[in-house]
Amino acid sequence: MATLLQVNGLKTHFFTFEGTVKAVDGITYDLEAGETLGLVGESGCGKSVSALSLMRLIPDPPGKTIEGEVFFEGEDILKIDMDDMRRIRGGSMSMVFQEPMTSLNPVLTIERQLTETLQLHMGMNNKESKVAAAGLLERVGIPDPERRVKQYPHQFSGGMRQRVMIAMALSCNPKLIIADEPTTALDVTIQAQILELMKSLTTEFGVALIIITHNLGVVARYADRVNIMYAGKIIERGTAREIYANPRHPYTIGLLNSVPRLDLPRLAKLEPIEGQPPDLINLPDGCAFRARCRFAIDKCATETPPLVPLTEGHLTACWRSEDLGDAAVLEAAKAAV
């Protein structure tokens, strides 16, 4: 497949009175057309900021993308003017924002919020856009779309609002959709419906999808490749199958160990990651995960590990990544806790 998106050394910082917050600190990855990429990490690791940086929606001030390149269909969209970016944003690239309860305008009908995008990016007239808006609601599984498209957001449940957000994202036949925590505040049954809907639509229309989440179950089921983020950096990257079968960064191992598993005895305890994420204003020397890591060595305190390949397509940023493939090392670390 052709490379649709290529991110090189992206850095987005927030300049505050207390200091510079390095929210995204030099991330590099690519995405192929029709591929689903999972972006995973704890709250505050830079997932959403990286997505907003791609869309050029970082509020300035205090935020600014200070370095890096974002090639979308071969064009560096960080260098184009904002008029051109507005044509790409919503047209070729779209985003499902994190909170469906507050992402829609409460004083406009669903129809108006959909037709605005269709008229702006697709050049439809008023009549055509209204017909298309009802068709979009039908596509995302909302019953009686001709009646419901006339209603306001408060008349929709959380799951239905998220379907409207997905319809809005799909309205202009984009090549890339970024879904930022698309199942936030939804119950488990509705979460599954929303994710199945998004996956089926991307498969049907060949749309690339970036799913931002800290739900590793979502990633295991829906993602082709995974980027694990910590303290503004990607610390492990690879196919979903490889990451789950052979994690090689202590943080990734910690995330996987903290997920309940049906194949373990009922009384088996979860293993939480001890401690808190670092302050992004005052990052420690060396590895940012060192203070929480059971595998840390002296080198981790002084030198920041680079993201390097272990095998083809599997990269990790850990000085002990080779050791972490040894089951004996993992068991010894567990026993020492």
C-alpha positions, -999 to 999 in steps of 0.1 A, spaced: 0 0 0 10 36 -5 21 57 24 -6 82 32 8 100 62 44 104 73 53 121 105 90 130 111 104 144 143 72 162 153 76 185 184 47 205 199 54 225 231 33 247 253 50 278 266 35 286 301 45 309 330 58 278 348 79 266 320 78 248 287 56 217 285 70 192 260 37 176 252 50 160 219 87 156 219 100 143 186 77 115 173 81 97 140 58 72 123 39 65 91 5 53 81 -5 35 49 -38 40 30 -66 19 45 -46 10 76 -57 13 112 -31 26 137 -36 25 175 -20 53 195 -18 41 232 -7 56 265 -17 70 298 -35 104 301 -11 132 296 14 113 274 7 135 243 -17 113 223 -44 140 217 -19 168 213 -1 148 185 -35 144 167 -43 181 171 -9 189 157 -16 169 126 -48 189 121 -31 221 130 -56 228 158 -31 236 186 -41 269 203 -14 294 197 -6 308 223 4 289 244 10 259 221 32 258 191 46 231 168 82 240 168 98 213 148 91 184 124 74 175 92 39 160 85 36 147 49 1 140 39 -2 126 4 34 137 -2 28 174 9 41 189 42 9 202 57 28 221 84 42 245 57 10 252 37 -11 283 45 -42 281 66 -66 285 37 -52 254 21 -52 236 55 -89 243 60 -96 226 27 -77 195 38 -91 196 73 -126 182 71 -121 173 34 -92 149 31 -86 146 69 -112 145 95 -114 140 133 -138 125 157 -133 145 189 -130 130 224 -163 140 240 -195 134 220 -216 152 247 -198 185 241 -185 183 205 -218 192 188 -232 227 188 -263 226 211 -282 254 194 -279 240 158 -299 211 144 -280 179 134 -289 187 98 -273 222 99 -241 208 114 -238 182 87 -249 204 57 -224 231 66 -195 207 60 -211 193 28 -217 227 13 -182 240 23 -161 211 11 -183 192 -14 -199 223 -31 -235 210 -26 -265 233 -27 -290 235 2 -313 208 -12 -285 183 -21 -268 187 13 -300 180 32 -306 148 13 -269 138 19 -272 146 56 -300 122 61 -281 96 41 -251 99 63 -272 93 94 -286 62 78 -251 50 69 -240 52 106 -270 32 118 -293 60 131 -330 49 126 -356 72 109 -329 95 96 -352 120 78 -369 128 111 -339 127 134 -317 149 112 -341 178 121 -335 173 158 -310 189 182 -281 172 200 -298 171 234 -324 148 218 -298 122 211 -282 97 235 -244 96 239 -240 67 215 -262 84 189 -242 116 193 -210 97 186 -226 82 155 -234 118 144 -197 127 149 -187 98 128 -212 107 101 -197 142 101 -162 128 98 -172 106 69 -193 133 51 -166 145 27 -151 110 19 -118 116 37 -87 96 33 -78 97 70 -99 98 101 -85 105 135 -107 91 163 -97 106 197 -111 83 224 -142 76 203 -159 55 230 -154 79 260 -184 79 284 -202 52 265 -213 19 280 -195 -13 269 -222 -24 245 -224 9 227 -186 11 226 -185 -22 207 -211 -10 182 -193 23 176 -159 6 170 -174 -21 148 -191 7 128 -159 26 124 -139 -5 113 -165 -16 88 -167 19 73 -129 22 69 -128 -13 54 -157 -5 30 -143 29 19 -106 23 22 -101 51 48 -70 51 70 -79 53 107 -59 65 138 -75 54 171 -63 72 201 -71 52 233 -58 37 265 -80 7 261 -57 -21 250 -86 -44 242 -97 -19 215 -62 -19 201 -59 -57 200 -92 -61 181 -91 -32 157 -56 -19 151 -31 -32 124 -1 -14 140 4 2 174 24 32 187 30 32 225 35 68 238 50 79 271 60 115 282 56 129 247 76 102 229 69 70 211 87 44 232 75 12 213 62 7 178 51 -24 158 23 -45 145 -4 -52 170 3 -89 169 40 -84 176 34 -58 204 10 -81 222 30 -113 217 65 -99 223 65 -65 242 100 -52 247 96 -20 267 89 -21 304 60 4 300 43 -17 274 48 -48 296 32 -29 325 2 -18 304 -4 -54 293 0 -68 328 -26 -43 342 -54 -56 319 -78 -82 333 -75 -115 314 -100 -143 310 -73 -169 305 -59 -164 341 -73 -178 374 -100 -156 390 -78 -148 420 -48 -137 399 -38 -102 408 -34 -74 383 0 -57 383 -4 -19 382 24 4 371 36 20 403 41 58 405 30 87 384 39 100 349 67 126 350 62 164 349 65 174 313 80 207 323 108 191 343 116 159 326 143 138 343 176 131 327 179 98 309 148 76 304 115 93 315 101 60 327 131 51 349 115 61 382 87 36 376 107 9 360 116 -24 377 142 -31 351 162 2 353 200 2 353 225 30 359 227 39 323 189 47 323 196 77 346 220 95 323 212 85 287 179 87 268 174 55 249 167 60 212 139 43 193 157 15 174 146 -16 155 146 -50 172 132 -68 143 117 -56 110 89 -32 119 93 -36 157 111 -7 173 116 1 210 134 28 231 149 8 261 184 0 270 173 -35 282 150 -44 253 171 -74 244 169 -87 280 131 -83 281 127 -112 257 140 -135 283 112 -150 305 137 -155 333 145 -118 335 108 -110 337 101 -135 365 131 -122 385 118 -87 382 84 -97 394 99 -115 424 119 -85 433 88 -62 436 
